[in-house]
Structure formats: C-alpha cells, structure tokens
Amino acid sequence: MDNPNKSPRKIVVIGAGISGLSCAYRINQLAEKTGLKIEISVLEASPRAGGKIITDRSGGILTEGGPDSFLTLKPEAENLVKELGLEKDLIPANQKLSRVWINDKNKLYPLPKGTGLIPSKIIPFLFSNLLSFSGRLRVIAEPWVSPKLGDEDESLASFISRRMGPEFLQKIADPILSGIYAAPSEQISLLSTFPHLREMEKRGGIFQSLSKSKPGKIVFATLKDGLSSLSNALAQNLPGKALKRDSPVLAIQREHRGWAVKTSRENFLADSVILAVPANSASLLCADFSPEISSALSEIPFTSSVVVNLVYSRKSVKHSLKGYGFVSVQNGSSLMAATFSSSKFPHRSNSDKALIRVFFREKSPSGEELISKNEDEIAKIAHQELAPVLGLRAIPEEFRVYKWMKAHPVYCVGHGLRMKRIESCLKDLPGIFLAGSSYYGIGLPDCIRSGQKAAEESVQFLKNRHNKNPYVLQSMEASPSCSPTRN
C-alpha cells in the first residue's frame, strides 16, 4: 500500500491578505506537528501580500492605509505577533490620551467616560451635555424597557433605539458603528455583531447585566514599523516559493477527487482549496462548480471607503489633539471619523507634526461622488471637512490617499441565516473552505482566527481522507487535462 507521506498533499490558499497568510502559516505548523507532507501554494492576484494591511513610511512619517491597530481583547493577533518573534515591536496605544470625541456640526463633544455602544458608567454620562436632558433620562430608563420576545435578528439601530432611545442612537451609537463597519446601523445585524446584547436584554436589561460583570479593558496595539511587519513576517515564514504574487485565479474546477485551480501563469492540482478572499470574489470563483454557494456568497453586500492621511505642522492645528480622535454624527457631512494618529501612536510622526487619519465611507452624504474623485481632490475635501472641526490654520504639508472599493462586508440583518446556508453548501464541496472578514468578524484578530480555523479544518480533512483511502490524487496526477505548469 502506498504511504501517503511519500507524496505531499496539496493545498491551495487563494488570497494573501492577513486571513490567507495566517492560514498558510498555520497549515505549515500543523504539517510539521503531524508529520503530514503538505505542499502549500498561496495565490495572490496583486503584486503585494497583506491585503488591506498597507504601511507607508517616508520622511519620519508612518501611515497605515487599512487597519492601523488591533484590539488585544481578542488574543489572536497578539498571540501571532509573539509567535513570529515580533513581541519587542509591540506598541500599545497611548493610554494617557485615550479620549474620544463626537463631532456634531463641527463641534467636538467628549464622549463620556465609560460610554460606547452602551454607557457602563452612569454618573459621567448624566453630566455630559452630548445629549439633551430628556435624552439622558431616556437612556437611564433602559432597565424598565421590556425585552423583545423571540430570537429573530434585528438591526443594531432597532435594538439600540428600543433600549436606549433614538437620540442616543443618532448622536453616539450610530457614529461609533459607522466608524467600525462602514455602514449605517440600520443595516447591521445585531446577532452577527453583538449577540451578547440580546442575551443581556433577556437577563433583565443591559445595565443590570453590566453591573454583574467586569468588562475587559479595551487596549489598541500596533507594531513599531507598522502592521505590514506582521504580514511580511507571515510571508517570510512560508515555505520557499509558496507565495505566488501576480497570480489572479481564473477558474476553479472539480477534477476527479480534488480540484484544479487555473491562473494566467500556471495551473494547480489540489486536495483542498481555501478561499481567503472577500465573499464577492469567492462568489465568482465558485460559480462554475456550485451555483448554490455562489448565489449565497453574492448576497453578502459590500461597501467602499477612503482613508486619507494628512500631515500638518503641529503649530497649524488649534485643537489640542489630546485623544484618539472623533466620530461624526450624520448631519450632511461625508466625514465619518478621524484618528489623531500622532497622539494615539506618537512614534508615527515627528513631535513637530500632526498626523491625522480621515475616514470617509460610501454610504454617506456625497460619499459615492467623493470616492470617484482623484487623490488630490479627495485630500482637498478631507482638509476642508477637517478644518472647522480642529481649527486648522494651514493646508497639509503632505497627504496619502487609499481607496478601498467594495472592500468592506456588511453583516446585514439575517447574516447568520445566510451563513448557515453557506455552511450547508460547503458540506457538498469536500476540500473547499472559506476564510476572511466576510463571515464571522471583520477585525484583524477575527481574520487571523478565521484563517487558522480554515487551516485546521483543511488539514483535518486531508488526514481523514488519507485514513480512508491513501490513493488520493493518483488519478488526478495522471490526468492530462490539467497538468501543472512548472516554474
């Protein structure tokens, strides 16, 4: 009988964003641990790995085009940083300047201490002038609001307005959620983003549940040389020639007991394929072999955004910038949020500079029109929107613009049911797995966890399959219809 360890099993990971890289890295670890010989190919359509993680450094200024940090409450990112030997480069956000503001008609109001989607400290909230007196009273009446019966999903806007009142939703919760999800809270699923809030409601209300728990401290962290250090380290720890840039996938087809993956450069035969690309891209790739899962994946909507990093002379900014930044109430402006990057992470700029990161999303007033403009025009608009809020006395000395077209998945109401449908389809597609931000979390730790889970499922699939029949790809390897092209 043939020994399955003599011939390597083949896994193709499509997409070299943080999910795909984390997946491939984990597969390599599992192969070494189990002794299973696995040949990994990571196919990336663009010339660079890292996906939305993109770090630029010049003239003493470090900018991030995608995520600028990660939450340590979810351990996956921090643990991976340590595994890769980057712990010495780990930098927490400036805890002395952790204040956040709400921008309402170009006036900044400090977010009361302990207030986020839900106020955890009542006294600071009551003495804040962010909401009207009646709006504040409505919030503290939350314990007397009857819980919603049943387990049906609802939007975050519906839940928060029902529990806390419409003014809290408009002036606090919606700006925060828009900054996180790049979509209006009316669209976002409660059960797919903050399911614990529904459970808290059932246990007697949000405030009563909070009084019995000790929520963890929210800490943001990054790496000294930017988050690209993480994606670069993952890429460098892959087997030689595993990462193939400039290799867009043209088609995936069933091939006997496995899969054929075709690119413009070469073809690959695989026991397992992991789609670590956004659901809209995965939908197109699945269309040939499974119209059912392709249709389900296509139902996950995506939105676009623009990130603008602006560099000012510190003397030209009137505002103290003593905080992490602000989020904006929707009042006709297309400016959704701004991060005071040089305050949140002081190492990112020289002390005489102010680095401000501005965020626009597509689903906002004039958002679609703004995204279509060129970089110079976008930077000019960003400055014009920012100037009255921060008291800017001069134009930016430099800027960097990053467009993300249809790049952000929206977990709409019913997302959980859609995921059950997708998972049901996957049962009929042995060897196909999904990873990425489209499914069970959009943050960096979520993406890493998703990639690691897909890796573990894929390797387990290979082990189970080999135990049943060691002659896995023998017929595929003899097939002339899709023989791999060697480098």
PLY file of the C-alpha trace (Angstrom):
ply
format ascii 1.0
element vertex 487
property float x
property float y
property float z
element edge 486
property int vertex1
property int vertex2
end_header
0.00 0.00 0.00
1.23 3.47 -0.85
2.39 5.56 2.07
0.57 8.93 1.96
3.59 10.64 3.50
5.73 9.87 0.42
3.69 12.13 -1.85
2.84 15.57 -0.46
-0.80 16.54 -0.20
-1.56 19.84 -1.92
-3.43 22.82 -0.51
-4.05 25.99 -2.47
-4.83 29.14 -0.50
-6.36 31.86 -2.66
-5.65 35.33 -1.31
-2.61 36.61 0.60
-4.33 39.03 2.91
-3.96 38.54 6.65
-6.51 35.68 6.59
-4.75 33.79 3.79
-1.28 34.34 5.20
-2.37 33.27 8.69
-4.00 30.21 7.15
-0.92 29.16 5.19
1.35 29.77 8.20
-0.90 27.59 10.37
-1.01 24.83 7.74
2.78 24.77 7.74
2.81 24.50 11.55
0.30 21.64 11.52
2.21 19.79 8.81
5.38 19.90 10.90
3.49 18.86 14.02
1.67 15.91 12.45
4.40 14.79 10.06
1.97 15.07 7.15
3.70 16.24 3.98
1.79 19.21 2.58
2.67 21.38 -0.37
1.20 24.88 0.03
0.58 27.37 -2.75
-0.67 30.85 -1.83
-2.05 32.65 -4.87
-2.26 36.45 -4.71
-3.70 38.48 -7.58
-1.80 41.69 -6.76
1.95 42.38 -6.70
1.99 42.56 -2.90
0.85 40.45 0.02
-1.03 41.81 3.01
-4.41 42.72 1.56
-5.87 45.70 3.41
-2.74 45.98 5.52
-0.55 48.55 3.83
2.10 50.62 5.63
3.98 53.55 4.11
6.93 55.29 5.70
8.80 58.35 4.45
10.27 61.49 5.99
9.74 60.28 9.55
6.02 59.70 8.95
4.40 56.25 9.15
0.91 55.86 7.71
-1.49 52.94 7.54
-3.78 52.63 4.55
-6.00 49.97 6.10
-6.27 48.93 9.76
-3.98 50.94 12.00
-4.14 48.73 15.11
-5.85 45.73 16.67
-7.75 45.02 19.87
-5.91 42.97 22.46
-9.22 41.83 24.00
-9.26 39.26 21.21
-5.95 37.38 21.63
-5.33 36.02 18.12
-3.37 38.97 16.73
-1.21 39.50 19.82
-0.51 35.77 20.10
0.54 35.61 16.45
2.82 38.61 16.90
4.55 36.78 19.75
4.80 33.52 17.78
6.58 35.36 14.98
9.12 36.91 17.36
7.74 40.46 16.98
6.83 40.96 20.63
9.62 43.53 21.11
7.97 45.68 18.42
4.52 45.61 20.03
3.33 49.11 20.96
0.12 49.85 22.90
-1.88 52.95 22.10
-1.15 55.97 24.27
-3.24 55.31 27.38
-2.77 58.85 28.68
-4.67 60.26 25.71
-7.49 57.76 25.22
-10.32 60.29 24.97
-12.71 60.10 22.02
-14.95 62.91 20.80
-18.26 63.07 18.98
-18.33 65.59 16.13
-21.77 67.21 15.86
-21.99 70.09 13.36
-18.24 70.82 13.59
-18.27 70.98 17.37
-16.49 68.30 19.39
-18.13 66.84 22.49
-16.09 64.49 24.68
-17.56 61.03 24.82
-18.41 60.48 28.50
-16.04 58.16 30.31
-17.24 54.58 30.09
-19.58 55.27 27.18
-19.52 53.30 23.95
-22.41 51.50 22.37
-23.70 51.20 25.93
-22.79 53.53 28.85
-21.08 51.49 31.57
-20.70 54.49 33.91
-23.90 56.39 34.62
-22.58 59.45 36.53
-20.21 60.76 33.78
-22.94 60.14 31.23
-25.57 62.07 33.20
-23.33 65.13 33.48
-22.42 65.15 29.79
-24.06 67.71 27.52
-23.75 65.48 24.48
-27.42 64.51 24.75
-30.38 66.61 25.83
-31.62 66.14 29.38
-34.60 64.14 28.15
-32.25 62.04 26.00
-30.15 61.20 29.04
-33.22 60.30 31.09
-34.38 58.01 28.32
-31.05 56.14 28.43
-31.11 55.54 32.18
-34.70 54.26 31.86
-33.31 51.24 29.99
-33.85 48.75 32.87
-37.60 49.33 32.62
-37.83 48.62 28.87
-39.50 45.28 28.19
-37.29 42.75 26.37
-38.10 41.72 22.82
-39.61 38.26 22.66
-38.29 35.58 20.33
-34.90 35.02 18.74
-35.33 36.84 15.45
-32.50 39.04 14.26
-32.87 42.81 14.16
-30.71 45.75 13.21
-28.41 47.40 15.72
-30.29 50.64 15.10
-33.56 48.98 16.07
-32.09 47.40 19.20
-30.26 50.48 20.47
-33.13 52.83 19.74
-35.53 50.47 21.50
-33.31 50.08 24.58
-31.62 53.50 24.80
-33.75 55.86 22.77
-33.41 57.46 19.32
-31.21 60.36 20.47
-28.57 58.03 21.90
-28.63 56.09 18.64
-28.26 59.19 16.47
-25.58 61.03 18.44
-23.48 58.24 19.96
-24.13 54.68 18.80
-24.57 55.25 15.07
-21.38 57.36 14.67
-19.39 54.69 16.52
-20.87 51.85 14.49
-20.38 53.67 11.19
-16.71 54.09 12.02
-16.36 50.37 12.69
-18.48 48.80 9.96
-18.51 51.48 7.22
-22.29 51.04 7.01
-25.37 52.56 8.62
-26.54 50.88 11.83
-29.96 50.34 10.18
-28.31 47.67 8.02
-26.13 45.91 10.58
-27.24 42.64 12.20
-27.39 42.56 15.97
-26.97 38.78 16.20
-23.94 38.71 13.88
-22.06 41.55 15.56
-23.11 41.99 19.20
-25.18 38.90 20.08
-24.35 39.29 23.77
-26.51 42.43 23.89
-29.60 40.33 23.16
-28.61 37.92 25.93
-28.10 40.84 28.32
-31.55 42.15 27.42
-33.09 38.80 28.30
-31.29 38.72 31.66
-33.02 41.86 32.93
-31.52 44.62 30.81
-28.17 45.98 29.72
-27.36 47.98 32.85
-28.28 45.15 35.20
-26.06 42.74 33.27
-23.18 45.23 33.22
-23.41 45.68 36.98
-22.74 41.97 37.43
-19.77 41.78 35.07
-16.30 43.25 34.81
-15.74 44.15 31.16
-12.15 43.88 29.96
-10.17 46.99 29.32
-10.10 47.98 25.67
-6.50 48.29 24.54
-5.38 49.00 20.99
-1.93 47.90 19.89
0.22 48.06 16.78
3.78 47.32 15.68
6.66 49.77 15.70
7.18 49.59 11.93
3.50 49.27 11.09
1.14 46.35 10.68
2.86 45.36 7.44
5.54 43.92 9.71
3.03 41.23 10.64
2.02 40.31 7.10
5.67 40.45 5.95
6.73 38.12 8.77
3.99 35.65 7.88
5.05 35.67 4.22
8.70 35.17 5.15
7.84 32.16 7.31
6.14 30.28 4.48
7.99 27.55 2.60
10.11 28.77 -0.30
8.15 29.70 -3.43
4.82 29.03 -1.67
3.68 32.63 -2.12
2.93 33.44 -5.74
2.18 37.12 -6.36
0.64 38.48 -9.58
-1.31 35.23 -9.86
-5.02 36.00 -10.20
-7.15 32.87 -10.22
-9.16 32.46 -13.41
-11.18 29.37 -12.52
-11.65 26.56 -10.04
-12.98 23.24 -11.30
-13.66 19.82 -9.87
-11.02 17.36 -11.05
-11.69 13.72 -10.16
-11.31 13.60 -6.36
-9.80 17.05 -6.00
-9.69 20.50 -7.51
-8.00 22.24 -10.42
-7.07 25.88 -9.90
-6.18 27.82 -13.01
-4.24 31.08 -13.13
-2.85 33.06 -16.06
0.63 31.70 -15.31
0.19 28.09 -14.24
-2.35 25.52 -13.11
-2.50 23.75 -9.77
-3.98 20.46 -8.66
-5.15 20.46 -5.07
-6.64 18.16 -2.46
-8.06 21.22 -0.76
-8.70 24.85 -1.71
-9.13 27.66 0.81
-10.82 30.79 -0.48
-9.32 33.56 1.66
-10.78 36.32 -0.48
-13.85 38.54 0.06
-17.21 36.83 -0.44
-17.92 38.81 -3.60
-14.73 37.44 -5.18
-15.32 33.95 -3.78
-18.79 34.00 -5.33
-17.35 34.47 -8.80
-14.80 31.69 -8.31
-17.45 29.24 -7.10
-19.91 29.90 -9.92
-18.60 27.13 -12.20
-18.72 24.29 -9.69
-21.50 25.37 -7.29
-24.13 27.92 -8.34
-25.79 27.41 -4.94
-22.88 28.62 -2.80
-22.03 31.26 -5.39
-25.52 32.70 -5.02
-25.36 32.65 -1.22
-21.97 34.37 -1.17
-23.18 37.03 -3.61
-25.89 38.04 -1.13
-23.30 39.47 1.29
-23.19 43.18 0.39
-20.01 45.25 0.31
-19.35 48.94 0.70
-16.42 51.21 -0.22
-14.35 53.65 1.78
-11.49 56.12 1.50
-8.74 56.64 4.07
-6.79 59.89 3.91
-3.66 60.51 5.99
-2.91 64.23 6.37
0.34 65.67 7.76
0.28 69.17 9.29
2.72 71.33 11.13
1.69 70.91 14.77
1.61 74.71 15.15
-1.05 74.99 12.46
-3.57 72.86 14.42
-5.51 74.77 17.05
-7.05 71.70 18.69
-5.07 70.00 21.46
-5.37 66.58 19.76
-5.27 65.04 23.22
-7.13 61.89 22.39
-7.62 59.13 19.84
-9.89 61.12 17.56
-13.57 61.59 16.82
-16.56 60.03 15.08
-19.19 62.17 13.37
-22.94 62.46 13.72
-24.55 62.27 10.27
-25.55 65.84 9.55
-24.80 66.37 5.88
-21.02 65.94 6.04
-19.32 63.00 4.35
-16.64 62.91 7.08
-17.28 59.80 9.17
-14.33 59.76 11.55
-10.78 60.95 12.17
-7.95 59.42 14.15
-5.27 61.61 15.75
-2.57 59.13 14.77
0.32 61.21 16.14
-1.41 61.20 19.56
-2.68 57.62 19.55
0.74 56.31 18.44
3.32 59.11 18.91
6.09 57.13 17.21
4.35 57.55 13.86
5.44 61.14 13.32
7.96 63.72 14.47
6.91 65.74 17.51
6.51 68.92 15.45
3.99 67.24 13.11
0.35 66.29 13.46
-0.67 63.14 11.62
-4.44 62.88 11.18
-6.19 59.97 9.51
-9.58 60.77 7.99
-12.20 58.19 7.09
-15.00 58.51 4.51
-17.47 55.78 3.68
-19.51 55.27 0.58
-22.93 55.21 2.29
-22.80 58.82 3.47
-23.81 62.20 2.10
-21.81 62.73 -1.11
-19.74 59.62 -0.29
-20.09 57.93 -3.69
-19.21 61.14 -5.52
-16.15 61.71 -3.33
-14.78 58.19 -3.88
-14.85 58.74 -7.64
-12.54 61.79 -7.45
-8.76 61.74 -7.83
-6.39 61.75 -4.87
-5.65 65.49 -4.94
-9.35 66.34 -4.90
-10.07 63.85 -2.11
-7.26 65.26 0.05
-8.56 68.80 -0.54
-12.06 67.80 0.55
-10.67 65.98 3.59
-8.84 69.14 4.64
-11.92 71.30 4.07
-14.07 68.97 6.19
-11.46 68.79 8.94
-10.50 72.49 9.11
-13.54 73.87 11.01
-13.55 70.92 13.42
-9.89 71.18 14.50
-9.15 74.83 13.75
-6.62 74.18 11.01
-4.60 77.28 10.07
-2.72 75.86 7.06
-3.09 73.26 4.36
-1.47 69.83 4.88
2.23 69.51 4.13
1.63 66.11 2.57
-1.10 63.52 2.24
-1.65 59.88 1.33
-4.94 58.57 -0.02
-6.08 54.94 -0.01
-9.25 53.83 -1.79
-10.98 50.61 -0.83
-13.58 49.79 -3.47
-16.27 47.32 -2.43
-13.89 46.04 0.21
-15.96 46.06 3.41
-18.52 43.28 4.02
-21.77 44.37 5.64
-23.31 41.92 8.12
-26.91 42.75 7.25
-29.91 41.56 9.24
-30.19 37.83 8.56
-26.43 37.35 8.10
-26.50 34.39 10.48
-29.10 32.55 8.39
-27.08 33.29 5.26
-24.01 31.77 6.90
-25.96 28.61 7.76
-26.89 28.32 4.10
-23.26 28.77 3.06
-22.10 26.17 5.58
-24.72 23.74 4.28
-23.41 24.23 0.74
-19.83 23.58 1.89
-20.82 20.11 3.11
-21.32 19.13 -0.52
-17.94 20.55 -1.55
-15.27 18.36 0.09
-11.97 20.16 0.35
-13.35 23.69 -0.12
-13.05 26.07 2.85
-13.65 29.79 3.40
-11.70 32.36 5.39
-11.75 36.12 5.80
-13.68 39.08 7.10
-16.88 38.32 5.17
-18.18 35.74 7.60
-17.60 35.85 11.36
-15.82 39.10 12.24
-14.11 41.99 10.48
-11.26 42.89 12.83
-7.65 41.79 12.49
-7.93 39.14 15.26
-11.14 37.84 13.66
-9.43 37.46 10.29
-6.48 35.65 11.85
-8.81 33.33 13.73
-10.75 32.66 10.52
-7.57 31.77 8.63
-6.32 29.50 11.41
-9.68 27.71 11.62
-9.73 27.10 7.85
-6.19 25.72 8.07
-7.12 23.30 10.84
-10.24 22.14 9.02
-8.33 21.63 5.77
-5.56 19.62 7.41
-8.09 17.53 9.31
-9.91 16.90 6.04
-6.67 15.61 4.48
-5.93 13.38 7.46
-9.43 11.87 7.43
-9.32 11.36 3.69
-5.92 9.71 3.77
-7.01 7.35 6.53
-9.89 6.19 4.32
-8.00 6.00 1.01
-4.31 6.71 0.55
-4.63 6.89 -3.24
-5.90 10.46 -3.10
-4.62 12.21 -6.18
-3.23 9.34 -8.19
-5.89 9.65 -10.90
-5.58 13.46 -10.90
-1.86 13.37 -11.31
-2.27 11.13 -14.36
-4.86 13.39 -15.96
-3.59 15.36 -18.98
-6.45 17.87 -18.84
-4.96 19.99 -16.11
-1.30 19.17 -15.58
0.61 21.72 -13.51
3.00 24.03 -15.33
6.39 24.03 -13.67
8.34 27.21 -12.95
0 1
1 2
2 3
3 4
4 5
5 6
6 7
7 8
8 9
9 10
10 11
11 12
12 13
13 14
14 15
15 16
16 17
17 18
18 19
19 20
20 21
21 22
22 23
23 24
24 25
25 26
26 27
27 28
28 29
29 30
30 31
31 32
32 33
33 34
34 35
35 36
36 37
37 38
38 39
39 40
40 41
41 42
42 43
43 44
44 45
45 46
46 47
47 48
48 49
49 50
50 51
51 52
52 53
53 54
54 55
55 56
56 57
57 58
58 59
59 60
60 61
61 62
62 63
63 64
64 65
65 66
66 67
67 68
68 69
69 70
70 71
71 72
72 73
73 74
74 75
75 76
76 77
77 78
78 79
79 80
80 81
81 82
82 83
83 84
84 85
85 86
86 87
87 88
88 89
89 90
90 91
91 92
92 93
93 94
94 95
95 96
96 97
97 98
98 99
99 100
100 101
101 102
102 103
103 104
104 105
105 106
106 107
107 108
108 109
109 110
110 111
111 112
112 113
113 114
114 115
115 116
116 117
117 118
118 119
119 120
120 121
121 122
122 123
123 124
124 125
125 126
126 127
127 128
128 129
129 130
130 131
131 132
132 133
133 134
134 135
135 136
136 137
137 138
138 139
139 140
140 141
141 142
142 143
143 144
144 145
145 146
146 147
147 148
148 149
149 150
150 151
151 152
152 153
153 154
154 155
155 156
156 157
157 158
158 159
159 160
160 161
161 162
162 163
163 164
164 165
165 166
166 167
167 168
168 169
169 170
170 171
171 172
172 173
173 174
174 175
175 176
176 177
177 178
178 179
179 180
180 181
181 182
182 183
183 184
184 185
185 186
186 187
187 188
188 189
189 190
190 191
191 192
192 193
193 194
194 195
195 196
196 197
197 198
198 199
199 200
200 201
201 202
202 203
203 204
204 205
205 206
206 207
207 208
208 209
209 210
210 211
211 212
212 213
213 214
214 215
215 216
216 217
217 218
218 219
219 220
220 221
221 222
222 223
223 224
224 225
225 226
226 227
227 228
228 229
229 230
230 231
231 232
232 233
233 234
234 235
235 236
236 237
237 238
238 239
239 240
240 241
241 242
242 243
243 244
244 245
245 246
246 247
247 248
248 249
249 250
250 251
251 252
252 253
253 254
254 255
255 256
256 257
257 258
258 259
259 260
260 261
261 262
262 263
263 264
264 265
265 266
266 267
267 268
268 269
269 270
270 271
271 272
272 273
273 274
274 275
275 276
276 277
277 278
278 279
279 280
280 281
281 282
282 283
283 284
284 285
285 286
286 287
287 288
288 289
289 290
290 291
291 292
292 293
293 294
294 295
295 296
296 297
297 298
298 299
299 300
300 301
301 302
302 303
303 304
304 305
305 306
306 307
307 308
308 309
309 310
310 311
311 312
312 313
313 314
314 315
315 316
316 317
317 318
318 319
319 320
320 321
321 322
322 323
323 324
324 325
325 326
326 327
327 328
328 329
329 330
330 331
331 332
332 333
333 334
334 335
335 336
336 337
337 338
338 339
339 340
340 341
341 342
342 343
343 344
344 345
345 346
346 347
347 348
348 349
349 350
350 351
351 352
352 353
353 354
354 355
355 356
356 357
357 358
358 359
359 360
360 361
361 362
362 363
363 364
364 365
365 366
366 367
367 368
368 369
369 370
370 371
371 372
372 373
373 374
374 375
375 376
376 377
377 378
378 379
379 380
380 381
381 382
382 383
383 384
384 385
385 386
386 387
387 388
388 389
389 390
390 391
391 392
392 393
393 394
394 395
395 396
396 397
397 398
398 399
399 400
400 401
401 402
402 403
403 404
404 405
405 406
406 407
407 408
408 409
409 410
410 411
411 412
412 413
413 414
414 415
415 416
416 417
417 418
418 419
419 420
420 421
421 422
422 423
423 424
424 425
425 426
426 427
427 428
428 429
429 430
430 431
431 432
432 433
433 434
434 435
435 436
436 437
437 438
438 439
439 440
440 441
441 442
442 443
443 444
444 445
445 446
446 447
447 448
448 449
449 450
450 451
451 452
452 453
453 454
454 455
455 456
456 457
457 458
458 459
459 460
460 461
461 462
462 463
463 464
464 465
465 466
466 467
467 468
468 469
469 470
470 471
471 472
472 473
473 474
474 475
475 476
476 477
477 478
478 479
479 480
480 481
481 482
482 483
483 484
484 485
485 486
